[in-house]
């Protein structure tokens, strides 16, 4: 896993500009690590945080519209394969699919359950976060309540 040390990037995380996110130069041996996944067929988000909500890794997993659904899901799973190898991984939080928005509810459900089955087979603790509470989750309110220090 690559650690992102430079926080001076564009964009917004948890409602704050990234330069206001705590720096992550090192990780102590007793810190718990958390992963958040926002699965989607074309653009899936991934973030790895320590117990101080410091960003250790973040990326956008992009698939091509030219690829089949199966190829796109396979690519997403390949990109998530490192998760069970994270040392001190406490839990993974997955945004539950919001199926009322588009007609691709079958594909969103497939992606969601492929990730859940993958984590289950690798003995990784995970929890789903309802889409309506996602804004609170990203602000840290829900995550802080669910994280067990």
C-alpha positions in Angstrom: 0.0 0.0 0.0 1.3 3.4 -1.0 1.0 6.1 1.7 0.2 9.6 0.5 2.3 12.0 2.5 1.7 15.2 0.6 -1.7 16.5 1.6 -1.6 19.7 -0.6 -3.9 18.3 -3.3 -7.0 19.7 -4.9 -10.4 18.4 -3.9 -12.5 18.1 -0.8 -12.5 15.2 1.7 -14.9 15.1 4.7 -16.1 18.7 3.9 -12.7 20.1 4.3 -10.0 21.0 1.8 -7.3 18.3 1.9 -4.6 20.6 3.1 -6.6 20.8 6.4 -6.5 17.0 6.8 -3.9 15.8 9.4 -0.6 14.9 7.8 0.3 11.2 7.6 4.0 11.0 7.6 4.1 7.8 9.7 1.8 5.3 11.1 2.4 4.0 14.6 2.3 0.3 15.3 -0.9 0.6 17.5 -3.1 2.6 15.1 -6.2 1.0 13.6 -6.8 1.3 9.9 -10.2 1.8 8.2 -11.2 1.6 4.6 -14.1 3.3 2.9 -15.5 2.1 -0.5 -18.0 3.9 -2.6 -18.6 1.2 -5.3 -19.9 2.2 -8.8 -19.5 0.6 -12.2 -17.6 3.5 -13.8 -16.0 5.4 -10.9 -15.5 3.7 -7.6 -14.0 5.6 -4.7 -11.6 4.2 -2.2 -10.1 5.8 0.9 -7.8 4.4 3.6 -7.8 6.2 7.0 -6.0 5.8 10.3 -7.8 6.1 13.6 -7.2 9.9 13.6 -9.1 10.0 10.2 -5.8 10.9 8.5 -5.8 9.9 4.8 -3.2 7.2 4.1 -4.4 6.3 0.6 -7.2 7.5 -1.7 -8.0 6.7 -5.3 -10.7 6.6 -7.9 -11.0 3.3 -9.7 -12.2 4.2 -13.2 -13.5 1.7 -15.8 -14.2 2.3 -19.5 -17.7 2.5 -20.9 -16.3 0.3 -23.8 -15.6 -2.5 -21.3 -18.3 -5.1 -20.5 -19.9 -5.0 -17.1 -18.0 -8.2 -16.2 -14.6 -6.8 -17.3 -15.3 -3.6 -15.3 -16.3 -5.5 -12.1 -13.2 -7.7 -12.5 -11.0 -4.6 -12.7 -12.6 -3.1 -9.6 -12.0 -6.4 -7.7 -8.4 -6.4 -8.9 -7.9 -2.9 -7.6 -9.4 -3.9 -4.2 -7.3 -7.0 -3.8 -4.7 -5.3 -1.5 -7.3 -4.7 1.3 -7.0 -8.0 3.2 -3.2 -7.4 3.4 -3.5 -4.1 5.2 -1.8 -4.4 8.6 -4.0 -3.4 11.6 -7.1 -3.2 9.4 -10.0 -2.7 11.7 -12.9 -2.5 9.4 -14.1 -1.7 5.8 -17.1 0.5 5.3 -19.0 0.1 2.0 -21.7 2.5 0.8 -24.9 0.5 0.2 -26.2 0.7 -3.4 -28.7 3.4 -4.1 -30.9 1.7 -6.7 -33.5 4.4 -7.2 -31.3 6.7 -9.3 -30.6 4.6 -12.4 -31.7 1.5 -14.2 -28.4 -0.3 -13.3 -29.5 -1.6 -10.0 -28.6 -5.2 -11.0 -25.0 -4.2 -11.8 -24.7 -2.0 -8.6 -26.0 -4.9 -6.5 -23.5 -7.3 -8.2 -20.6 -5.0 -7.5 -21.7 -4.5 -3.9 -22.0 -8.2 -3.2 -18.8 -9.1 -5.1 -17.0 -6.8 -2.7 -18.8 -8.2 0.3 -18.1 -11.8 -0.7 -14.5 -11.0 -1.3 -14.1 -9.4 2.1 -16.0 -12.3 3.8 -13.8 -14.9 2.2 -10.7 -13.0 3.4 -12.0 -12.7 6.9 -12.2 -8.9 6.7 -14.8 -7.2 9.0 -17.0 -4.9 7.0 -20.1 -2.8 7.4 -22.5 -1.2 4.9 -23.4 2.5 5.2 -26.8 3.6 3.9 -26.5 6.2 1.1 -28.7 8.7 3.1 -26.2 8.7 6.0 -23.2 8.9 3.8 -22.8 12.7 4.1 -22.7 12.3 7.9 -20.3 9.4 7.5 -17.9 11.4 5.4 -18.0 14.2 7.9 -16.8 11.7 10.5 -19.9 11.7 12.8 -21.1 8.2 11.8 -17.6 6.8 11.4 -16.5 8.0 14.8 -19.5 6.3 16.4 -18.8 3.1 14.6 -15.1 3.0 15.0 -14.0 1.1 18.1 -10.8 2.4 19.5 
